Amino acid sequence: MTELQPQEDIIQENEELSFGQSDDLGEEREGQLAIDVYQTPEEIVVESPIAAVDSDDLEINITSESVSIKGSRARQSKAEDEDYFYQECYWGKFSRSIILPQEIDPERSEARIANGVLMITMPKLKKQKQRRLKVRID
């Protein structure tokens, strides 16, 4: 028969794994946003589950070579920490920066949230990898 852990031990273990808490210096830790990055023939797409985040709490910066996403998710419940059995949801500041595998057009890029998923679509720049030069004789 398996011995059950006391509730206090379970809560302590979960506190050690929880995000959005303060570190030993009293500074709030920042979580890393989970993302999927894929391509279509015409664009590069970044998707991220981002439920409970208002669009005003998001900052997205795009260059031709990278994407940075920063934001904050506020806890809605008023429960005290000692009342939790499990605390796995991330609350607080988060960010993620990635280098893109191909240059994109930041001016034509778009972002939207639908059903709790952030989708950033970035049109690929069509550049020729090789160019043939004709030599002029002066």
Summary of the structure (lengths in Angstrom):
residues: 138
radius of gyration: 22.1
end to end distance: 92.4
largest distance: 92.4
contacts: 297
relative contact order: 0.24
helix: 14%
strand: 36%
